Amino acid sequence: MDIRTLISAGLFASFLAAPSGSAAIIGVVAPKSGPYALLGAQIYQGARAAAEANGDTLVELDESCDENGGLAVSKSLTDAKASAAIGFLCVETLTTALPALKAAAIPAVSVSVRSKILMEDALRNDWPFFRLAPTETAEADAVASAILSRWKAEPIAFIDDGTIYGRELSSAVRQKLEPSGIRPAFTDVFRPGQEQQIALVRRLSKAGATHVFIGGDRNDTAIIVRDAAAERVRLTVMGGDALRAANRPVGLANGVLAAALPDYAVAPEASTAVTQLRAGNVEPEGYVLPAYAATELVHRAVTETSNGRSLTDTLAAGSFTTAIGPVAFGPDHELKQNPFRLVEWQGTDFVEIGPATD
């Protein structure tokens, strides 16, 4: 029997003799039902493809996203003698699973959870937790960095749509810019979902703002940019990752900037994985490639672990080539490199742009 065949937790015992050489036993923890089942399916698809490519064995575990589920996950991973586990969409799972995973020396790599408090707890208790997901502050960090490098001398407005996402992102960016002496020329909260935003555009013009950060969704941003053009108000506009959405009903004008996560599927590092996935009728969207990369990451760390060194130490100290690019963790077990990139809408897609030049 081909040991690369996907196995479930319930059938694991019959395969316990499993992989030889550099093959790893890797847990995949993600929802199989409920509101997050679609995202869970993406994680399973990515992990299965990577395991097939590397000859690893997967142990799939349903994630219920409650504390009892975390305890069940940790027991199943321990019983399966998993090298590590990837996936994890929910904080609740990790909160109760990580103490037991520490005892079993099984690192957990999340592709989703961004909680700052969870990572603080993990570091304080020496839990073996790593994440490929950005931190809660990574998006605001990327926006603030772009503004400092490109707009520092410009009259800047900060507007948001009043949602938790928009309000908190705009506020966080402003707080990060204050120590550098950047004060907004104008701030406002606009009503989202309107057919036009001419009054807002005129207020921006009256305030003398030429550069605008918008904490809001793509369609509202597109409407503001459209109405500014109609009023002949020249605005340079930047938003967050929410701008990576369907380009309708109002199309986004060229030149709009965003601090956004990359489209991993078009990156050169992903080409082999993308070809493999599409050959299996799997579109590399959502969590598919991050899960593929997390599975690769564990495989390579297992391969490189020797001389009594723990897998956790290898993950913490190494740099690994993956389908989403090179991955390395800092002392805080976060990605060393902020994954958000400054991109610009050009015609039909966002295109990454380089650093500002003097």
C-alpha positions in Angstrom: 0.0 0.0 0.0 1.3 3.5 -0.9 2.0 5.2 2.5 1.5 8.6 0.8 -2.2 7.8 0.7 -4.2 10.1 2.9 -5.3 8.5 6.2 -7.7 9.6 8.7 -7.1 9.6 12.5 -9.4 6.7 12.9 -7.5 4.5 10.5 -4.0 5.6 11.6 -3.3 2.6 13.8 -3.2 0.3 10.8 -0.6 2.5 9.2 1.6 3.1 12.2 4.6 1.4 10.7 4.4 4.0 7.9 7.0 6.2 6.4 10.7 5.6 6.1 13.6 7.9 5.4 12.7 11.6 5.5 9.0 11.1 5.4 7.0 12.7 8.2 3.7 12.1 10.0 2.0 15.5 9.9 -1.3 16.3 11.5 -3.7 18.6 9.6 -6.2 20.3 11.9 -9.1 22.1 10.2 -12.9 22.2 10.3 -14.7 19.6 8.2 -18.2 20.9 8.8 -19.9 24.1 9.9 -19.3 27.7 8.8 -15.6 27.2 8.3 -15.8 24.0 6.3 -14.9 25.7 3.0 -11.7 27.1 4.5 -10.9 23.8 6.1 -11.3 22.1 2.7 -8.7 24.5 1.3 -6.3 23.5 4.1 -6.8 19.8 3.5 -6.3 20.2 -0.3 -3.0 22.1 0.1 -1.7 19.7 2.7 -2.6 16.6 0.7 -0.8 17.9 -2.4 2.4 18.8 -0.5 2.3 15.4 1.3 2.0 13.6 -2.0 4.9 15.5 -3.4 7.2 14.8 -0.4 6.1 11.3 0.6 4.6 12.3 3.9 1.7 10.8 5.8 -1.2 13.0 6.9 -3.4 12.6 9.9 -6.6 14.6 9.3 -8.4 15.9 12.4 -11.7 17.8 12.4 -11.5 21.1 14.2 -14.6 21.9 16.2 -13.3 25.3 17.3 -14.1 24.8 21.0 -11.9 24.1 24.0 -13.0 20.5 24.2 -12.0 20.1 20.6 -8.5 21.3 21.4 -8.0 18.6 24.0 -9.2 15.9 21.6 -6.9 17.2 18.9 -3.8 17.1 21.1 -4.6 13.5 22.2 -5.1 12.3 18.7 -1.9 13.9 17.5 0.0 12.4 20.5 -1.5 8.9 19.9 -0.6 9.2 16.2 3.0 10.2 17.1 2.8 13.1 14.7 6.0 15.1 14.1 4.0 18.3 13.9 0.6 19.7 13.0 -0.5 22.4 10.6 -3.7 24.2 9.9 -5.6 25.6 13.0 -8.2 28.1 12.1 -9.4 28.8 15.7 -7.8 30.2 18.8 -10.0 28.0 21.0 -8.4 24.8 19.6 -4.8 26.0 20.2 -5.5 27.4 23.6 -6.2 24.0 25.1 -4.1 21.9 22.7 -0.8 23.7 23.1 0.0 22.6 26.7 -0.4 19.0 25.7 1.5 19.5 22.5 4.4 20.9 24.5 4.5 17.8 26.6 4.5 15.6 23.5 7.0 17.8 21.7 4.7 18.4 18.7 4.9 21.9 17.2 1.8 23.5 15.8 1.9 25.8 12.7 -1.2 27.9 12.2 -2.0 29.3 8.8 -4.8 31.5 10.1 -4.8 32.5 13.8 -3.5 36.1 14.4 -4.2 36.5 18.1 -1.5 38.5 19.8 -2.6 37.3 23.2 -2.3 33.6 22.2 1.3 34.1 21.0 2.2 36.0 24.2 0.9 33.0 26.2 2.8 30.6 24.0 6.1 32.4 24.5 5.6 32.7 28.2 4.7 29.0 28.6 7.2 27.8 26.1 4.5 26.3 23.9 5.7 25.1 20.5 3.5 27.5 18.4 4.5 29.1 15.1 2.4 30.8 12.5 2.5 31.5 8.9 -0.4 34.0 9.3 0.5 37.6 9.8 0.2 39.2 13.3 -2.8 41.4 14.3 -0.6 44.5 13.7 1.1 43.4 10.4 -1.4 45.2 8.1 -1.2 48.5 10.0 2.6 48.1 10.1 2.8 47.8 6.3 0.5 50.8 5.8 2.4 53.0 8.2 5.7 52.0 6.5 4.4 52.8 3.1 3.0 56.2 4.2 6.3 57.1 5.9 8.3 56.2 2.8 6.0 57.9 0.3 3.7 60.4 1.9 5.6 61.9 4.8 5.5 65.4 3.4 2.0 65.3 2.0 -1.3 66.5 3.5 -2.9 63.2 4.5 -6.5 62.3 5.3 -7.6 59.3 7.3 -11.2 58.1 6.7 -13.0 54.9 7.6 -16.3 53.3 7.1 -17.1 52.9 10.8 -16.8 49.1 10.8 -14.6 47.4 13.3 -12.1 46.5 10.6 -12.0 50.0 9.1 -12.0 51.9 12.3 -9.3 49.8 14.0 -7.0 49.7 11.0 -7.2 53.5 10.5 -6.7 54.2 14.2 -3.7 51.7 14.4 -2.0 53.4 11.4 -2.4 56.8 12.9 -1.0 55.7 16.2 2.0 54.2 14.5 2.6 57.5 12.6 2.3 59.9 15.5 5.8 59.4 16.8 7.2 60.4 13.4 5.3 63.7 13.6 2.6 62.9 11.0 -0.7 64.4 11.9 -3.8 64.1 9.6 -5.0 67.1 7.7 -8.5 65.6 7.9 -10.3 62.7 9.5 -13.8 61.4 9.0 -16.1 58.4 9.2 -18.2 57.9 6.1 -21.4 55.8 5.6 -20.6 52.7 3.6 -22.6 51.2 0.8 -23.7 54.5 -0.8 -24.1 55.0 -4.5 -22.0 58.2 -4.4 -19.6 60.0 -2.0 -19.5 63.4 -3.6 -20.0 65.2 -0.3 -17.1 63.4 1.3 -14.9 64.2 -1.7 -15.7 67.8 -1.4 -14.9 67.8 2.3 -11.5 66.2 1.5 -10.9 68.9 -1.1 -11.8 71.7 1.3 -9.4 70.3 3.9 -6.6 70.4 1.4 -5.9 66.7 1.6 -4.2 65.2 -1.5 -3.4 61.8 -0.1 -6.0 59.6 1.6 -5.9 56.4 3.5 -9.3 54.6 3.5 -10.2 52.0 6.1 -13.0 50.4 4.1 -14.0 47.9 1.5 -13.2 47.8 -2.2 -16.5 49.1 -3.6 -16.7 52.1 -1.3 -13.0 53.0 -2.1 -13.8 52.7 -5.9 -16.8 55.0 -5.5 -14.7 57.6 -3.6 -12.0 57.5 -6.3 -14.6 57.7 -9.1 -16.3 60.7 -7.5 -13.0 62.5 -6.9 -12.2 62.2 -10.6 -15.7 63.5 -11.5 -15.2 66.5 -9.2 -11.6 67.0 -10.5 -10.2 66.5 -7.1 -6.8 64.9 -7.4 -6.4 62.2 -4.7 -3.8 59.5 -4.2 -5.6 56.7 -2.4 -4.4 53.8 -0.3 -6.3 51.0 1.4 -5.7 47.8 3.2 -6.1 44.1 2.4 -9.9 44.5 2.0 -9.2 46.0 -1.4 -8.3 42.5 -2.6 -11.9 41.7 -3.5 -14.2 41.4 -6.6 -13.8 44.4 -8.9 -17.5 45.1 -9.0 -20.0 46.7 -9.2 -17.8 49.8 -9.5 -14.4 49.1 -10.9 -11.3 50.3 -9.2 -9.3 53.0 -11.0 -5.7 52.5 -11.9 -3.2 53.8 -9.4 -5.0 52.9 -6.2 -2.6 51.5 -3.6 -3.1 48.8 -1.0 -1.1 47.1 1.7 -2.2 43.5 0.9 -1.2 39.9 1.2 0.4 38.6 -2.0 -1.3 36.5 -4.6 0.9 33.5 -3.9 -0.4 31.6 -6.9 1.4 34.0 -9.3 4.8 33.9 -7.5 7.6 32.0 -9.2 8.2 29.9 -6.0 4.6 28.6 -6.3 4.8 27.4 -9.9 5.5 23.7 -9.2 2.8 23.5 -6.5 0.3 25.4 -8.7 0.9 23.0 -11.6 0.4 20.0 -9.3 -2.7 21.4 -7.7 -4.4 22.3 -11.0 -3.5 18.9 -12.4 -5.6 17.6 -9.5 -8.4 20.1 -10.3 -7.6 22.2 -7.2 -7.5 25.9 -7.6 -4.7 27.5 -5.5 -6.9 30.0 -3.7 -7.4 31.0 -0.1 -5.6 28.7 2.4 -4.5 26.1 -0.2 -1.0 27.4 -0.8 -0.3 28.5 2.8 -1.3 24.9 3.9 0.9 23.5 1.1 3.8 25.6 2.4 3.2 24.7 6.0 3.3 21.0 5.1 6.5 21.6 3.2 7.9 23.5 6.1 7.4 20.6 8.5 8.8 18.1 6.0 12.0 20.1 5.6 12.3 20.7 9.3 12.0 17.0 10.0 14.6 16.3 7.3 17.0 18.8 8.9 16.5 17.7 12.5 19.3 15.5 13.8 21.7 14.9 16.7 19.0 15.1 19.4 17.8 18.5 18.4 14.1 19.1 18.7 11.8 19.8 15.8 10.7 23.0 17.6 14.3 24.2 17.7 14.8 23.4 14.0 11.7 25.4 13.1 12.7 28.3 15.3 16.3 28.6 13.9 15.9 27.5 10.2 15.1 29.2 6.9 12.9 27.1 4.6 12.0 27.2 0.9 8.3 26.9 0.4 5.6 27.5 -2.2 4.9 30.9 -0.7 8.6 31.8 -0.7 11.3 31.6 2.0 10.0 31.2 5.5 11.9 32.0 8.7 10.7 32.7 12.2 12.0 35.3 14.6 12.5 34.8 18.3 8.8 35.5 18.8 7.9 32.6 16.5 6.3 35.1 14.1 7.4 35.4 10.4 10.6 37.4 10.2 9.3 39.2 7.1 5.9 41.0 7.2 3.9 39.2 4.4 1.9 42.4 3.5 3.2 44.1 0.4 2.5 47.5 -1.2 0.6 46.9 -4.4 -1.0 49.1 -7.0 -4.1 48.4 -9.1 -3.1 48.3 -12.8 -5.8 47.5 -15.3 -6.9 44.0 -14.2 -4.9 43.2 -11.1 -2.8 44.5 -8.2 0.9 44.6 -9.0 3.6 44.8 -6.3 5.6 48.0 -6.5 9.1 48.5 -5.3 10.4 50.9 -2.5 9.9 54.6 -2.9 12.8 56.5 -4.6 14.0 60.0 -3.6 
